[in-house]
């Protein structure tokens, strides 16, 4: 069975929604715009959405 790359919105863990709020505040954009940013990052780096969300919630890197 092939797993879909697109997960329905209702299956996203709370961390994804929290990350959307964090990005909205940090970037000064609306929640729908933050959703686009989060998904775009996920797509561009080839990482699962939940992994990108967790990185956002960890905060800026000290590197």
Order of alpha helices (4+ residues) and beta strands (2+ residues): alpha-alpha-alpha
